[in-house]
Amino acid sequence: MRALLLILLLSAGALAQPAPRPPTPAQEELARAFAALRDAPDEQGATLVERRILQLWGQRSTPAVTLLMNRGQRNLAATQAPDALEDFDAAITLAPELPEAWLGRALAHHASGDTRAAGTDLQHVLRLEPRHWIALDHLSRWQESARDHAGALRSFEAVLEINPRIRGGEQRLRELRRLALGEDA
């Protein structure tokens, strides 16, 4: 009887977990924005919603992280990948929960030719924000350039599940299907 009572008490304690936190207003707005993105009537509408999601993501960073991110993006645009890596590394140190910092570093790694590190950072982006269609699109393009057409198609189909009206999406899907499956349409 004591053993049964002990088992019941231990199992009740194991089942007693803290209740999940309710979503914050920012999380609720982000969820609404992703629903609007999925339901956008056309590319123009999707582009407007994409911008809003990017704004919401940007609001999660501090001014210091924003400065580092902007500097990293400028360095990437100037083809200075090593400097961009330093900037994104610093941003990740300050805000490891920020998917955009990990994406920036993935792009810098890719630009410097380190595709393995770039892939690892993209995985981290998607763990932090599974709806990150931009990361999935980069993954698709990198897979295509590596001649993994089936992988590129799968990744781009995942993009379209999140953002079905992405600019140029229909044409890209047709091209990837042609490459991966030999379809002509």
Secondary structure, 3 states (H helix, E strand, C coil): CHHHHHHHHHHHHHHCCCCCCCCCHHHHHHHHHHHHHHCCCCHHHHHHHHHHHHHHHHCCCCHHHHHHHHHHHHHHHCCCHHHHHHHHHHHHHHCCCCHHHHHHHHHHHHHCCCHHHHHHHHHHHHHHCCCCHHHHHHHHHHHHHCCCHHHHHHHHHHHHHHCCCCCCHHHHHHHHHHHHHCCCC
